[in-house]
Amino acid sequence: MNASPAPRVTNRRPGRCLLAGSLLAAAAAATGDIGRLSAQTPEQRYSDWVRPGFRPQEYEFRRNRILDGLRATGGGLLLVPSSDGITHGETFRQLEDFWYLTGLEVPQSMLVLDARRDASILFMPQRDPRFENPGRPNDFPGRPLLDDYRIRGIGGADDYRDIAELGGFLRERAEAGEVLRVNAGAPGEVPDPVVPVVGSLDPMASLIRRLRDDHPDARLVNAFEIVARLRMVKSPAEIMRMRRAADATMAGIRAAAALVRPGVDERTLQGEFERACRQAGAQSIPFTPIIKSGPNSLWPWRVLAAHYDRRNRRLEDGDLVIFDVGCELNGYVSDVGRTFPANGAFTDVQREKLLVSTRAAEAVIAAIRPGVTLRELTDVAYDAIPDEEEPYMQTPSFFGHHIGLSTGDPALLDEPLAPGMVFTVEPWYYNHDIGVSVFVEEVVLVTEDGAEVLTDALPRDPDALEALVP
C-alpha cells in the first residue's frame, strides 16, 4: 500500500505563474498601486480551523480498550482508515472509527493499533492535499500535517509516520506472520469484496480488497465485535452531545408541526425542520429528513427515495404526515419520529393504529434495563402487538437501532444491555390494506436501573400530538 506525499508548495512558481506575477507587478507599478499587492497567504494550521472534540485522555482510553480486545482475541494489527477527503460539494466528515479513536479530521491517513507492541501509530500525509493548488496560492496556502506538533496533542497517538511508509510497514509485518485486522462492519468472516461493474467500493471494502491483493498470504481477521462492544457504550461526554442533538431535533419537529395543514408541501416542512435544528445548534443533517404524507407515508424511505421528485407532495385533508428525522450536533446524531394529522385531528382508525405503535414502544421502553438483550426486547414488542396487527409491523429487528456517531452505530443483538448504551425504539406500522401508516421513534439511554427517554419532552400521545398542529 504505497502512497506518495503531496508535493510541497513554495512561493516560487515557474512559467505562467511567474509571468503573471511579473505582469501584475508591472501594472501595479504603472498605476501606483504597489501597496495593494498582497503577500502570499500564510500557511493554515490545523488547530486554527478545528476545535478538539474530547480530551486526549478519552481517545487514549478508547484505543487502549481496543488494544485490550485485540490481545484477548489473538493480537495483530487493527487498520483504521480515514476518509479520503474527496468531496462533491458536501462538508468533510471523517470515517467513524477513525474519528472515534483519534478525533482528527485529517484525510488519506491510517491509524494502526499494534497489539503486540501495545502502541498506536498514525500514518499521515506530510501536507493536506486539499489546501494545495499551485495555480491559486493565495486561496490554497498549504497546510502541514505530519510535522504539526499541535495535531499530536489532540489525538495523542504514540507514533506518527509518513503515509508513504505504510506500504513497507505492512509488507514487513505481514511477511513476519502478523495478523491483519479490520472492522468489516458486521459480525462474521471478513468478506471478499468484488469491484462492481457499476458503482464503487466503500472505503472499508476498498481497504480489504487492497490488503488481499497486496498480502495474499496474510491472515485477515474481523474486529467488528471488539469495536462494537466499545462503541455501544457511550461516555458521559458522548451522552451530553446526544442529549443536545435530541433537543435540537425535538425543536425542529415542533417548529415544522406548527406548519402542518392541508395545502402545505412536504419540502416546506422539511425546510422548517432543518432551519429550527440549525438554529438550535446543529451543524448538519445526517440523513435527508423523511417527511411523508398520505400515500407517501405507506412506503419506506428507500422506496420513496428511488425517484428524484417523489417527496414533495402537498398535504390533503384527512392525511397523516410522518416525521422520521434527525440532526447532527458536534459529531453525534439523533433520530426521532412522530405522526401528525394534517387537519389537526386523527380519525378513529388512525388513532387506533397509532396506539398500536405507541403501546409497543412503551412496552419495550418499560422492559429496558441492564442485562436484557435486544433480541429479548423484540419478544417484548411482539407480546404487546395484537396478533392481527403483527403482519403490518416492521420486522425482524427489535424495532430500533443503536445511534451515536451515526444512525447505524455498531450493535450486537445478543450483547446484554449496559448503562450508557443509546438506541432508538421505533415500531413502524404499514397497513396498505386500509391505507394507514403510523410511527413513533424515541431515543433511549440505558441507565443503572432502567431507561431514560432522551426524547420524552416531545409527546407521543395522540391528543398531545394533535395539539402541536394548528
Disulfide bonds with the S-S distance in Angstrom:
none
